[in-house]
Amino acid sequence: MQERLPPTLKTLTNPQEVEADRVNRVRSHPVKKLAMKFIKDESGATAIEYGLIAALIALAIMVGAGSLGNSLNNQFGRIATKLDGTAG
């Protein structure tokens, strides 16, 4: 009578069977599955990239608005100076 062992307890002699059994046990481990899922998940990286792009766009708008404001201030200053010269 031959004793039947569960697959995890059976004695493997073929090196390919040993490796296949090891790979199957590692793949089926819940912590390993969770870790692999976390490593493969790129949604966080994508959100960070979009955040950086939004920050750069906001910075460009602020610099452009500041430059436009200075330009308009200078232009109105020149107009005011000319109007003051003609009024007197």
C-alpha positions in Angstrom: 0.0 0.0 0.0 1.4 3.3 -1.1 0.9 6.4 1.1 -0.6 9.4 -0.8 1.0 12.6 0.3 -0.4 16.1 -0.4 1.4 17.9 -3.3 3.3 20.2 -0.9 4.7 17.2 1.1 5.5 14.8 -1.7 9.2 14.1 -2.5 10.2 15.5 -5.8 13.2 14.0 -7.5 13.1 15.6 -10.9 14.8 19.1 -10.9 12.2 20.5 -13.2 9.4 19.3 -10.9 11.2 20.8 -7.9 11.5 24.2 -9.7 8.0 24.1 -11.0 6.7 23.3 -7.5 8.7 26.1 -6.0 7.5 28.6 -8.6 3.9 27.5 -8.0 4.2 27.9 -4.3 5.7 31.4 -4.6 3.1 32.5 -7.1 0.2 31.3 -4.9 1.5 33.0 -1.8 -1.0 35.8 -0.9 1.7 38.2 0.3 3.7 37.7 -2.9 0.6 38.3 -5.0 -0.1 41.5 -3.1 3.5 42.7 -3.5 3.6 41.9 -7.2 0.2 43.7 -7.7 1.6 46.7 -5.9 4.8 46.8 -7.9 3.0 46.5 -11.2 0.4 49.2 -10.3 1.4 52.4 -12.0 -1.7 54.5 -11.1 0.1 56.3 -8.3 3.0 57.2 -10.6 0.6 58.5 -13.2 -1.2 60.7 -10.6 2.2 62.1 -9.5 3.1 62.9 -13.2 -0.2 64.6 -13.7 0.3 66.6 -10.5 3.7 67.7 -11.7 2.4 68.8 -15.1 -0.4 70.8 -13.4 2.1 72.5 -11.1 4.3 73.4 -14.1 1.3 74.8 -16.0 0.3 76.8 -12.9 3.8 78.2 -12.6 3.9 79.2 -16.2 0.5 81.0 -15.9 1.7 82.9 -12.8 5.0 84.0 -14.5 3.1 85.0 -17.7 0.4 86.9 -15.7 3.1 88.7 -13.7 5.0 89.6 -16.9 1.7 90.8 -18.5 0.8 92.8 -15.4 4.2 94.6 -15.5 3.9 95.3 -19.2 0.4 96.8 -18.8 1.5 98.9 -15.8 4.4 100.3 -17.8 2.1 101.0 -20.8 -0.5 102.8 -18.7 2.4 104.8 -17.0 3.6 106.0 -20.4 0.0 106.9 -21.4 -0.5 108.8 -18.1 2.8 110.7 -18.6 1.8 111.8 -22.1 -1.6 112.9 -21.0 -0.1 114.9 -18.1 2.2 116.6 -20.6 -0.6 117.6 -23.0 -3.0 118.8 -20.2 -0.7 121.5 -18.8 
